Amino acid sequence: MSILQIDSTTDGREDVAAAPYRKGDRIRAVSPEGTAYTVRVERVVPTDSGEFNVIGAVVSPRRFRSHLLTTMVGADGYGPAVLPVA
């Protein structure tokens, strides 16, 4: 593969901000009903709008441990009812 082929396969996201979370980080999400979930981040994917799609595994409350959560956050790590765990 030549350098020209490699350059043509990039998707032009050199100006994307650094992801606010890494794999293994913890976030807290609150449902509309008021239930708070602690989530271990598994994957962070940048979107074209400059936000990030966060996919994580619920670790608390215990009865939801087999569930996954997906949410959108801004470059600062905050989103609707989502904040980093201190």
C-alpha positions as CSV (number, residue, x, y, z in Angstrom):
1,M,0.0,0.0,0.0
2,S,1.4,3.4,-0.9
3,I,1.3,6.6,1.1
4,L,-1.3,8.0,-1.3
5,Q,-3.6,5.1,-0.6
6,I,-3.2,5.5,3.2
7,D,-4.0,9.3,3.0
8,S,-7.1,8.6,0.9
9,T,-8.5,6.2,3.5
10,T,-8.4,8.7,6.4
11,D,-11.8,10.2,7.2
12,G,-10.6,13.8,7.8
13,R,-11.0,13.8,11.6
14,E,-7.7,15.3,12.4
15,D,-9.4,18.3,14.1
16,V,-11.5,16.2,16.4
17,A,-11.1,17.1,20.1
18,A,-9.7,14.5,22.4
19,A,-12.2,12.1,23.9
20,P,-13.4,13.1,27.3
21,Y,-13.3,9.5,28.6
22,R,-11.1,6.5,28.1
23,K,-11.9,2.8,28.5
24,G,-12.3,2.0,32.1
25,D,-13.4,5.5,33.3
26,R,-16.5,5.7,35.4
27,I,-19.5,8.0,34.7
28,R,-22.8,8.6,36.5
29,A,-26.0,8.7,34.5
30,V,-29.4,9.5,35.9
31,S,-32.6,8.2,34.3
32,P,-35.7,10.4,33.9
33,E,-37.2,8.4,36.9
34,G,-34.3,9.5,39.1
35,T,-32.4,6.2,39.2
36,A,-28.6,6.8,39.3
37,Y,-26.3,4.4,37.4
38,T,-22.6,4.0,37.7
39,V,-21.2,3.0,34.3
40,R,-17.8,1.7,33.3
41,V,-16.8,3.2,29.9
42,E,-16.1,0.5,27.3
43,R,-15.9,2.6,24.1
44,V,-16.0,6.3,23.1
45,V,-16.7,7.1,19.4
46,P,-16.5,10.7,18.0
47,T,-19.5,11.9,15.9
48,D,-19.6,14.3,13.0
49,S,-21.3,16.9,15.2
50,G,-18.3,17.1,17.6
51,E,-20.0,15.1,20.3
52,F,-19.0,11.7,21.5
53,N,-21.0,8.5,21.7
54,V,-20.2,6.7,24.9
55,I,-20.9,3.0,25.3
56,G,-20.6,1.5,28.8
57,A,-21.4,-1.4,31.1
58,V,-23.6,-0.7,34.1
59,V,-21.8,-1.6,37.4
60,S,-24.3,-0.1,39.9
61,P,-27.1,-0.8,40.9
62,R,-26.2,-4.4,41.1
63,R,-29.4,-5.7,39.5
64,F,-28.6,-3.9,36.2
65,R,-25.0,-5.2,35.8
66,S,-25.9,-7.2,32.7
67,H,-27.0,-4.0,30.9
68,L,-25.3,-1.6,28.5
69,L,-25.8,2.1,28.3
70,T,-25.2,4.3,25.3
71,T,-25.4,8.1,25.5
72,M,-24.0,11.2,23.8
73,V,-21.7,13.6,25.6
74,G,-20.0,16.8,24.6
75,A,-16.3,17.4,24.4
76,D,-16.4,18.4,28.1
77,G,-17.7,15.0,29.2
78,Y,-21.2,16.2,30.2
79,G,-24.4,15.3,28.5
80,P,-28.1,15.1,29.4
81,A,-28.1,13.6,32.9
82,V,-24.4,12.4,32.5
83,L,-21.4,13.5,34.5
84,P,-18.0,12.1,35.4
85,V,-17.6,10.3,38.7
86,A,-15.1,12.1,40.9
